């Protein structure tokens, strides 16, 4: 979320310190990963509020340019993977498109497709109901499709 590796490391450390201090409050019927994501999310949001950037950008992993990594199972199969240069360019286009999403939608789509969280877990992390998490992901996907199409990455006809 910070695009600054050093700050991200500091925030990760702060997250684990907060988790350790609050361990007694952890509900063992819930998933530990969701609880940690929630603490990390809140810690990052607090840091961004303190820094007051114009907008936050989530880091896109190395597979971000791979259409198969963001596709839902019920979608039709994608064409063969693009060549390395095209894949890199698509990754940059996707990163730029992600940067233009609203922070809540950006966080939801990254949690869904990069971290593989369920909608219920995304809702827990973001502090919203499951239906809102679904809505964030749906709207983010539509907006990403529009942004990528506008930047010349239209799907094949």
C-alpha positions as CSV (number, residue, x, y, z in Angstrom):
1,X,0.0,0.0,0.0
2,X,2.9,2.3,0.6
3,X,5.1,1.7,-2.5
4,X,8.1,2.2,-0.1
5,X,9.8,-1.0,0.9
6,X,11.4,0.5,4.0
7,X,8.1,2.0,5.2
8,X,6.4,-1.3,4.5
9,X,9.0,-3.2,6.6
10,X,8.4,-0.7,9.5
11,X,4.7,-1.1,9.2
12,X,5.0,-4.9,9.2
13,X,7.0,-4.7,12.3
14,X,4.5,-2.3,13.9
15,X,1.7,-4.7,12.8
16,X,3.3,-7.7,14.6
17,X,4.0,-5.6,17.7
18,X,0.3,-4.6,17.8
19,X,-0.8,-8.2,17.2
20,X,1.5,-9.5,20.0
21,X,0.1,-6.9,22.4
22,X,-3.5,-7.7,21.5
23,X,-3.0,-11.5,21.3
24,X,-5.3,-12.0,24.3
25,X,-8.1,-10.3,22.4
26,X,-7.8,-12.7,19.4
27,X,-10.9,-14.7,18.8
28,X,-9.7,-18.3,18.2
29,X,-12.8,-19.1,16.2
30,X,-11.6,-16.7,13.4
31,X,-8.7,-17.0,11.0
32,X,-5.4,-15.6,12.3
33,X,-4.5,-14.4,8.8
34,X,-7.7,-12.3,8.6
35,X,-7.0,-10.8,12.0
36,X,-3.4,-9.9,11.0
37,X,-4.5,-8.5,7.7
38,X,-6.9,-6.3,9.5
39,X,-4.2,-5.0,11.9
40,X,-1.8,-4.5,8.9
41,X,-4.5,-2.7,6.9
42,X,-5.4,-0.3,9.8
43,X,-1.7,0.3,10.5
44,X,-1.0,1.2,6.8
45,X,-4.1,3.5,6.7
46,X,-3.0,5.2,9.8
47,X,0.5,5.8,8.4
48,X,-0.9,7.1,5.1
49,X,-3.2,9.5,7.0
50,X,-0.1,10.8,8.9
51,X,1.8,11.2,5.7
52,X,-1.2,12.6,3.8
53,X,-0.2,11.4,0.3
54,X,-2.4,12.3,-2.6
55,X,-3.3,8.6,-3.0
56,X,-2.1,5.2,-2.0
57,X,-0.8,2.6,-4.4
58,X,-0.7,-1.1,-3.7
59,X,2.4,-3.0,-4.9
60,X,1.6,-5.4,-7.7
61,X,3.4,-8.7,-7.4
62,X,5.5,-10.2,-10.3
63,X,2.5,-12.2,-11.6
64,X,0.3,-9.1,-11.8
65,X,0.6,-8.9,-15.6
66,X,-0.6,-12.5,-16.0
67,X,-4.2,-12.5,-16.9
68,X,-4.6,-16.0,-15.5
69,X,-3.6,-14.7,-12.0
70,X,-6.6,-12.4,-11.9
71,X,-9.2,-14.5,-13.6
72,X,-12.1,-16.1,-11.8
73,X,-12.5,-19.8,-12.4
74,X,-15.9,-19.5,-14.1
75,X,-14.5,-17.2,-16.8
76,X,-13.4,-18.6,-20.1
77,X,-9.8,-19.5,-20.5
78,X,-7.4,-16.8,-21.5
79,X,-5.2,-16.9,-24.6
80,X,-1.6,-18.1,-24.2
81,X,0.6,-15.9,-22.0
82,X,2.1,-12.9,-23.7
83,X,5.8,-12.6,-24.5
84,X,8.0,-11.3,-21.6
85,X,8.1,-7.7,-23.0
86,X,4.4,-7.6,-23.5
87,X,3.8,-9.2,-20.1
88,X,6.0,-6.5,-18.5
89,X,4.1,-3.7,-20.3
90,X,0.8,-5.2,-19.2
91,X,2.1,-5.4,-15.6
92,X,2.9,-1.7,-15.7
93,X,-0.5,-0.9,-17.2
94,X,-2.2,-2.9,-14.5
95,X,-0.2,-1.2,-11.8
96,X,-1.1,2.2,-13.2
97,X,-4.8,1.1,-13.4
98,X,-4.7,-0.1,-9.8
99,X,-3.3,3.2,-8.7
100,X,-6.4,4.9,-10.1
101,X,-8.9,2.8,-8.2
102,X,-10.4,4.0,-5.0
103,X,-8.4,2.8,-2.0
104,X,-11.1,0.5,-0.7
105,X,-11.6,-1.1,-4.1
106,X,-7.9,-1.4,-4.6
107,X,-7.4,-3.1,-1.3
108,X,-10.3,-5.5,-1.9
109,X,-9.1,-6.6,-5.3
110,X,-5.6,-7.2,-4.1
111,X,-6.8,-9.1,-1.1
112,X,-9.0,-11.2,-3.4
113,X,-6.6,-12.0,-6.3
114,X,-3.1,-11.5,-4.9
115,X,-3.7,-13.0,-1.4
116,X,-6.6,-15.3,-2.2
117,X,-8.9,-14.2,0.6
118,X,-12.6,-15.0,0.6
119,X,-15.2,-12.2,0.5
120,X,-15.9,-12.8,4.1
121,X,-12.3,-12.5,5.0
122,X,-11.9,-9.3,2.9
123,X,-14.9,-7.9,4.7
124,X,-13.2,-8.7,8.0
125,X,-9.9,-7.0,6.9
126,X,-11.6,-3.9,5.6
127,X,-14.2,-3.7,8.3
128,X,-17.2,-4.0,6.0
129,X,-20.0,-6.6,5.5
130,X,-19.3,-9.4,3.0
131,X,-21.7,-8.0,0.5
132,X,-19.8,-4.7,0.5
133,X,-16.5,-6.6,0.0
134,X,-18.1,-8.4,-3.0
135,X,-19.3,-5.0,-4.3
136,X,-15.8,-3.5,-3.9
137,X,-14.2,-6.4,-5.9
138,X,-16.9,-6.3,-8.6
139,X,-16.7,-2.5,-9.1
140,X,-12.9,-2.7,-9.0
141,X,-12.8,-5.4,-11.7
142,X,-15.2,-3.3,-13.9
143,X,-13.1,-0.2,-13.4
144,X,-9.8,-2.1,-14.1
145,X,-11.3,-3.4,-17.3
146,X,-12.3,0.1,-18.4
147,X,-9.0,1.6,-17.5
148,X,-7.0,-1.1,-19.2
149,X,-9.2,-0.9,-22.3
150,X,-8.8,2.9,-22.4
151,X,-5.0,2.4,-22.2
152,X,-5.0,0.1,-25.2
153,X,-5.2,-3.3,-23.5
154,X,-8.6,-4.4,-24.8
155,X,-9.4,-8.1,-24.7
156,X,-9.3,-9.9,-28.0
157,X,-12.6,-10.0,-29.9
